[in-house]
Amino acid sequence: MVGIKETKELLVGVNEVAIVMIERLKDGLQLGEDVAAIIGKWQSDSDFQAKVTLAVMGINGISAEVKEIDVNEAVELAGVQLSYIPKILEAAKKISAE
């Protein structure tokens, strides 16, 4: 059994970046500025940096993990994604409030 460690880390990292992007969408998609905002967040927020770094470092192990995923692991991944829904909604609310 391989597990889902890297897949969970990628899911977390992608969600963290998505939240930053959602917060930036208030002025439309500005690729250069949005990438700069992600880099700035990475440089200034050690928690964000750790999550994104883990996501990138483990990306090569995901293929093997996904090939052997079982129901319990799928539920665990769904739980990780569900935990991000309130954060994503909060970021989206900030856009609509401004």
C-alpha positions as CSV (number, residue, x, y, z in Angstrom):
1,M,0.0,0.0,0.0
2,V,1.4,3.3,-1.1
3,G,-0.8,5.8,0.8
4,I,-1.9,9.3,-0.2
5,K,0.5,11.6,1.5
6,E,1.7,13.4,-1.6
7,T,-1.8,13.5,-3.1
8,K,-3.1,15.2,0.1
9,E,-0.2,17.6,0.1
10,L,-0.9,18.5,-3.5
11,L,-4.5,19.0,-2.8
12,V,-3.7,21.4,0.1
13,G,-1.1,23.3,-2.0
14,V,-3.5,23.7,-4.9
15,N,-6.3,24.9,-2.6
16,E,-4.0,27.4,-0.9
17,V,-2.9,28.9,-4.3
18,A,-6.5,28.9,-5.5
19,I,-7.6,31.0,-2.5
20,V,-4.9,33.6,-3.2
21,M,-6.0,33.6,-6.9
22,I,-9.7,34.0,-5.9
23,E,-8.8,36.9,-3.7
24,R,-6.9,38.5,-6.6
25,L,-9.8,38.1,-9.1
26,K,-11.5,41.3,-7.8
27,D,-9.6,43.2,-10.4
28,G,-9.9,40.5,-13.1
29,L,-7.2,38.2,-14.2
30,Q,-3.8,40.0,-14.3
31,L,-1.4,37.2,-14.9
32,G,1.8,39.1,-14.0
33,E,0.4,40.7,-10.9
34,D,-1.4,37.5,-9.8
35,V,1.8,35.5,-10.1
36,A,3.7,38.2,-8.2
37,A,1.0,38.1,-5.5
38,I,1.5,34.3,-5.1
39,I,5.3,34.8,-5.0
40,G,4.9,37.5,-2.4
41,K,2.6,35.4,-0.3
42,W,5.1,32.5,-0.5
43,Q,7.9,34.8,0.6
44,S,6.0,36.4,3.5
45,D,3.8,33.5,4.8
46,S,5.8,30.5,6.2
47,D,2.7,28.4,6.5
48,F,1.7,29.0,2.8
49,Q,5.3,28.4,1.8
50,A,5.5,25.1,3.6
51,K,2.2,23.8,2.1
52,V,3.1,24.8,-1.5
53,T,6.7,23.5,-1.1
54,L,5.4,20.1,0.1
55,A,2.9,20.0,-2.8
56,V,5.6,20.6,-5.4
57,M,8.2,18.3,-3.8
58,G,5.9,15.3,-3.7
59,I,4.3,15.7,-7.1
60,N,6.3,12.8,-8.6
61,G,4.7,10.3,-6.1
62,I,1.1,11.1,-6.9
63,S,0.8,8.8,-9.9
64,A,1.7,5.7,-7.9
65,E,-0.7,6.8,-5.1
66,V,-3.6,7.4,-7.3
67,K,-3.2,4.1,-9.0
68,E,-3.7,2.3,-5.6
69,I,-6.3,4.6,-4.0
70,D,-9.0,2.8,-2.0
71,V,-12.3,4.0,-0.7
72,N,-11.0,5.1,2.7
73,E,-8.3,7.2,1.1
74,A,-10.8,8.7,-1.4
75,V,-13.0,9.7,1.6
76,E,-10.0,11.2,3.3
77,L,-9.1,13.3,0.2
78,A,-12.7,14.4,-0.1
79,G,-12.6,15.5,3.6
80,V,-9.5,17.6,2.8
81,Q,-11.3,19.2,-0.1
82,L,-14.4,19.8,2.0
83,S,-12.4,21.5,4.6
84,Y,-11.4,24.1,2.1
85,I,-14.9,25.0,1.0
86,P,-15.5,27.6,3.8
87,K,-12.1,29.2,3.0
88,I,-12.9,29.4,-0.7
89,L,-16.3,30.8,-0.1
90,E,-14.9,33.4,2.3
91,A,-12.4,34.5,-0.3
92,A,-15.2,34.7,-2.9
93,K,-17.3,36.8,-0.5
94,K,-14.5,39.3,-0.1
95,I,-14.6,39.8,-3.9
96,S,-18.3,40.4,-4.0
97,A,-18.2,42.7,-1.0
98,E,-15.7,45.1,-2.6
